Each structure stands twice: as C-alpha cells, then as structure tokens.
C-alpha cells in the first residue's frame, strides 16, 4: 500500500507534490544565497563606499558569509583586492 501524495503550497496555491513547480526565474532561486549592494562610481572611484560597505558587512555577518574585508581593499576599492 502506498501513501497518498502530499499536498504542497506553491506560489499561492495548494497542489499535489508532483505538480508543484517553481519557475527558474523565481527571485528566491536567482538571489537566495547572494548579497549585493549598489554604489556610485565617478571617475573610476567609488563614491561614499562606507554606507554600502556597512550594509554588506551587516548582511554578510547575518548570512554567515565570508568576511567582506578581503574584498574591500585597503583603500576601499574592491578591484585593489582582486575582487573586481
């Protein structure tokens, strides 16, 4: 005797487990384990990098990702640390 198929809740609807589908374009799949921040670059230099760097640091700490210092560079420019 087999067990009845489980019911799952996907994208706002209940359905049999075998019919539950998630789009490959679902933002949860596209960005689930990523953290990112946006900053302005003028004349090849980052503008006010401290604010977005602070946000990235907090997110990385919360997500238990690698320390962001290795990508910040000593002068506050990611490409100087080989990260850009």
ZIRAKA-V196516 format. One record per run of one state. SS is the DSSP state (alpha for helix, beta for strand, coil for the rest). FROM is the first residue (numbers start at 1). LEN is the number of residues. Records with the same first field share a line. If there is no record, write none. Layout:
BEGIN
SS: FROM-LEN, FROM-LEN
END
This chain:
BEGIN
coil: 1-6, 11-2, 20-7, 32-8, 43-2, 48-1, 64-5, 73-5, 82-3
beta: 7-4, 13-4, 40-3, 45-3
alpha: 17-3, 27-5, 49-15, 69-4, 78-4
END
